[in-house]
Structures are given as structure tokens and as C-alpha cells.
Amino acid sequence: MSTFLYTPAPAVAARAYPDRSLRTASLIAGIALLLMAVLASFGNFVALEPLVTPGDAARTAKDIIGSEMLFRSGIACLIVVAVLDIIVAGALRTLFEAVNRDVSTMAAWFRVAYAAVFLVALSQLVGAPMLLGDADQALRAIDAFTVIWHTGLVLFAIHLLLIGYLAYRSGFVAKIFGILLVIAGMGYLTDGIGAVLAPDYSLNVARFTFVGEVALIFWLLIRGSRLTTRHDAGEPNDI
């Protein structure tokens, strides 16, 4: 595997990003994303979804009461995921700042905003176990979590679209990764807008377009950790 070389814009290169800081940012983002994948899978598919029966408040309440610790563990995992989202936002900003500082900063803020919305959504789940005496009210809290989360996916989608653009323009990430990230962003954007426009929206396009996110994790951990910089050459890349 050859060591990657990239050429930052002169205005940014003047800030002399050390090779180590870029490799560190790549590793932090990759490890955080990998942890997020594990925690989100457990939180969603092991702890929450099996205990929630859409439209059936009584059964949902019964299942949560029977496995309340599992339900709370799932919520805790998702809270950690939201915190890791913020860490990833900062790490990716550092990694792509040399490509375009304004766009990388904007991408970071969109991910931070998404994390904030996700935490608001999770607050609905935190209160659900205390509402189990009224099964209908508990299910409404769980439904509110889903609606808020899916709405927030629009922010996450924009983040991925911007990161995809930066990756495509970077010169140190293969263009295919940028394309895959844009496709993933379009999938989340479709689901987010669909959830806003149609209360019973259930297509879940992102289930088929998430490949770019997985590819990014591998790139960050395998290739990104070997990045080097050359500060004495290059043309502006701020378009």
C-alpha cells in the first residue's frame, strides 16, 4: 500500500498541518465511526426495535416492563452515539479543512446540529419507561422519538453530501468514496424529507445507500492513517 500524498490550498497550507495531526484525525474519526456502528446496531436492533410494536401500546408496554434494563441500555448506547457524532464532526473537519475550510466547517456544524436533534429525540425515550402506567402515552413518546430522529436525518444527509463533495475534491481520497458518500447522503435526505411530508413514510432508502459510510470507515482506518502532506506546492482548491 503506497503512502497517500495530498496538496492543500496555499492559504491553508501556510498553517502547516502536521502529518501526525491529519493521521490522528483520521484515526479518531474511523474509530469513533466504528464504535458508533456497533453501539447503534445494539441500541436499535437489539434493545429497542424488538421491544416496540408499532400501533400496539399494550404489547409495547408489557415488553418494555419485562426487559426494562435492556431498553434503558439501548438508550444509553444511543446517547453515546450522539456524543461520538460530535467527535466525528470535529475530526472530519480537521481532515478536510485543507480542501476547503468553509465547507468542512459547515459540514461539521450540520453533524453537530444533527447530534443535538438526536439527543432531543432520545429525551423522549428516556421518559418512556416512566409512562408505562399509561401505555398509550408511553407509545406516543416512542413515536415522538422516531419522528424527531427521522426529521433530523435531513441535517445528517447534508453533512454527508458536503463530506462527499470534500472527499471527491480532495485529491487524497479516491473519487469513488466521494460518490458513495453523496449517494448515502441522498438516501438519508430522501428518508428525512419523506418522514416530514408523509406521516406513514416507510421506504427506508438509506438501508440500500449506506455503503459510502462503511467505505469511509475503512478508508479512515486503513488509508487515512497513512496520510502525508506537502506544504510547498499546490494550487488553490476552494471551489
C-alpha positions in Angstrom: 0.0 0.0 0.0 1.5 3.3 -1.0 1.5 6.4 1.2 -1.0 9.0 0.1 0.1 12.5 -0.8 -2.2 15.5 -1.0 -1.7 19.1 -1.9 -3.6 21.6 0.3 -4.5 25.1 -0.8 -1.7 27.5 -0.2 -3.7 29.7 2.2 -4.4 26.7 4.3 -1.0 25.1 3.8 0.5 28.1 5.4 -0.9 26.9 8.7 1.3 23.9 8.4 -0.9 21.0 9.3 1.4 18.3 10.7 1.2 14.9 9.2 0.6 13.5 12.6 -2.5 15.7 13.2 -4.1 14.5 10.0 -3.4 10.9 10.7 -4.7 11.3 14.2 -7.9 13.0 13.0 -8.4 10.1 10.5 -7.9 7.5 13.2 -10.2 9.3 15.7 -12.9 9.6 13.1 -12.5 6.0 12.0 -12.5 4.5 15.5 -15.5 6.7 16.6 -17.5 5.7 13.5 -16.7 2.0 14.1 -17.9 2.3 17.7 -21.0 4.1 16.6 -21.8 1.3 14.2 -21.6 -1.2 17.0 -23.5 0.8 19.6 -26.2 2.0 17.2 -26.7 -1.6 16.0 -27.2 -2.8 19.5 -29.3 0.1 20.6 -31.6 0.0 17.6 -31.8 -3.6 16.5 -31.3 -5.5 19.8 -32.6 -3.2 22.6 -35.3 -1.0 21.1 -36.9 -2.5 18.0 -37.7 -5.9 19.4 -39.5 -4.3 22.4 -41.6 -1.8 20.4 -44.6 -2.9 18.4 -45.9 -0.1 16.3 -49.6 0.6 16.9 -49.8 -1.8 19.9 -49.3 0.2 23.1 -50.3 -2.6 25.4 -47.8 -5.1 24.0 -45.1 -2.5 23.8 -45.6 -1.6 27.5 -45.6 -5.2 28.5 -42.4 -6.0 26.6 -40.5 -2.9 27.9 -41.6 -3.7 31.5 -40.3 -7.3 31.0 -36.9 -6.0 29.6 -36.6 -2.5 31.0 -32.9 -2.8 31.7 -32.3 -3.8 28.0 -34.5 -0.9 26.9 -32.5 1.6 29.0 -29.2 0.1 27.9 -30.2 0.7 24.3 -31.0 4.4 25.1 -27.6 4.7 26.8 -25.8 3.3 23.8 -27.6 5.8 21.5 -26.7 8.7 23.8 -23.0 7.7 23.4 -23.6 7.5 19.7 -24.8 11.2 19.7 -21.7 12.2 21.6 -19.4 10.3 19.2 -21.2 12.2 16.3 -19.8 15.4 17.7 -16.3 13.9 18.0 -16.5 12.7 14.4 -17.7 16.1 13.2 -14.5 17.7 14.7 -12.2 15.0 13.4 -13.5 15.2 9.8 -13.3 19.0 9.9 -9.6 18.7 10.7 -9.1 16.1 8.0 -10.8 18.1 5.2 -10.1 21.6 6.3 -7.2 21.8 3.8 -9.6 21.1 0.9 -12.0 23.8 1.8 -12.1 25.4 5.2 -15.6 26.9 4.9 -17.3 23.7 3.5 -15.6 21.5 6.1 -16.7 23.8 8.9 -20.2 23.8 7.5 -20.2 20.0 7.3 -19.1 19.8 10.9 -21.8 22.1 12.2 -24.5 20.1 10.3 -23.4 17.0 12.0 -23.3 18.7 15.4 -26.8 20.0 14.8 -28.0 16.5 13.9 -26.4 15.2 17.1 -28.3 17.8 19.1 -31.6 16.9 17.4 -30.9 13.2 18.0 -30.4 13.9 21.7 -33.7 15.8 21.8 -35.3 12.7 20.2 -33.7 10.4 22.8 -35.1 12.5 25.6 -38.5 11.2 24.5 -37.2 7.6 25.0 -35.7 8.4 28.4 -39.1 9.4 29.7 -41.0 6.4 28.2 -40.3 3.9 31.0 -41.8 6.3 33.5 -45.0 6.5 31.4 -45.7 2.8 31.2 -48.6 3.1 33.6 -50.3 4.7 30.6 -49.3 2.5 27.7 -50.7 4.9 25.1 -48.8 7.8 26.4 -45.6 5.7 26.5 -46.1 4.7 22.9 -46.6 8.3 21.9 -43.3 9.2 23.5 -41.6 6.4 21.5 -43.3 7.6 18.3 -42.2 11.2 19.0 -38.6 9.9 19.2 -38.9 8.3 15.8 -40.5 11.4 14.2 -37.8 13.8 15.6 -35.0 11.5 14.7 -36.1 11.0 11.1 -36.6 14.7 10.7 -33.1 15.3 11.9 -31.8 12.9 9.2 -32.1 15.9 6.8 -29.2 17.6 8.7 -27.2 14.4 8.7 -27.8 14.0 5.0 -26.5 17.5 4.2 -23.4 16.6 6.3 -22.8 13.5 4.2 -23.3 15.4 0.9 -20.7 18.0 2.0 -18.2 15.4 3.1 -18.8 13.5 -0.1 -18.0 16.7 -2.0 -14.9 17.3 0.0 -13.7 13.7 -0.5 -14.3 13.9 -4.2 -12.4 17.2 -4.5 -9.6 16.3 -2.0 -7.1 14.5 -4.3 -6.1 12.2 -1.4 -9.4 10.2 -1.2 -10.4 8.1 -4.2 -13.3 9.8 -6.0 -15.4 6.7 -5.7 -15.6 7.3 -1.9 -16.9 10.8 -2.5 -19.5 9.5 -4.9 -20.6 6.8 -2.5 -20.9 9.3 0.3 -23.1 11.6 -1.8 -25.3 8.6 -2.7 -25.6 7.8 1.1 -26.5 11.4 1.7 -29.2 11.4 -0.9 -30.6 8.3 0.7 -30.9 9.9 4.1 -32.2 13.1 2.5 -35.0 11.1 0.8 -35.9 9.4 4.1 -35.8 12.6 6.1 -37.9 14.6 3.7 -40.3 11.6 3.3 -40.8 11.4 7.0 -41.7 15.1 7.1 -44.1 15.0 4.2 -45.7 11.6 4.8 -46.5 10.5 8.4 -46.7 6.9 7.3 -43.5 7.0 5.2 -41.7 3.7 5.4 -39.4 3.3 2.4 -36.0 3.5 4.3 -33.9 4.3 1.2 -30.8 4.7 3.4 -30.9 1.0 4.1 -29.7 0.5 0.5 -27.4 3.6 0.1 -25.3 3.4 3.3 -22.3 1.7 1.6 -20.4 5.0 1.5 -20.5 5.3 5.3 -18.9 1.8 5.7 -16.4 2.5 3.0 -15.4 5.8 4.7 -14.7 3.9 8.0 -12.3 1.5 6.2 -10.6 4.4 4.4 -10.1 6.4 7.6 -8.7 3.4 9.5 -6.5 1.9 6.7 -5.6 4.7 4.2 -6.3 7.9 6.2 -3.9 6.8 9.0 -1.0 7.0 6.4 -1.7 10.5 5.1 1.3 12.8 4.5 1.3 16.4 3.5 3.4 18.5 1.1 3.2 22.2 2.0 5.5 23.6 -0.7 3.3 23.0 -3.7 -0.3 23.1 -4.9 -3.0 25.2 -6.4 -6.0 26.7 -4.6 -8.8 24.3 -4.2 -11.6 26.4 -2.7 -14.2 26.0 -5.4 
